[in-house]
Amino acid sequence: MPMPKPKKNEDKQEFVSRCIADVTRKDKDKYPSVEQRAAICYSEWGETPEEKEQAMKKKKRSKKSSS
């Protein structure tokens, strides 16, 4: 099955949600864990695991500073 691609004007969260749902429907046996499906979708978006980790750290820092 071809992997979903981001649509024009679709933001990252919209794409990743749609992609995970699509991969779950079509390839759940091939990719049994949600983590695998998410990794595939983030990769299709163009985000590496390192970029994802940096974004998570940045999000945690901003939550702490706004508290």
Secondary structure, DSSP 8 states (H G I E B T S, - for coil): -------TT--HHHHHHHHHHHHHHHHTTTS-SHHHHHHHHHHHHT--HHHHHHHHHHHHHHHHHH-
